[in-house]
């Protein structure tokens, strides 16, 4: 089961599923690969940044390919051979950190009723 979260950081009557979110990096964001499997995501306008570990870096790359978190979660489950709840929790943590720093934005999500 996917973790219900509110990626928009707004009060809603019922939270949406993380898997139903489509996301994209914001306009001023650049990335730099360092170490072997890590990425630094930087907003040139605000100076805010986040260092992503191997899974976070892969998630970032997948978001640029497919945009839908549901597909990102599926791909990571296959690549890491980890259970859905573990991958979903990791994606939720990384997503929320990126979104809270303005490095990632929601570009599509169903309306919560």
Order of alpha helices (4+ residues) and beta strands (2+ residues): beta-beta-beta-beta-beta-beta-alpha-alpha-alpha-beta
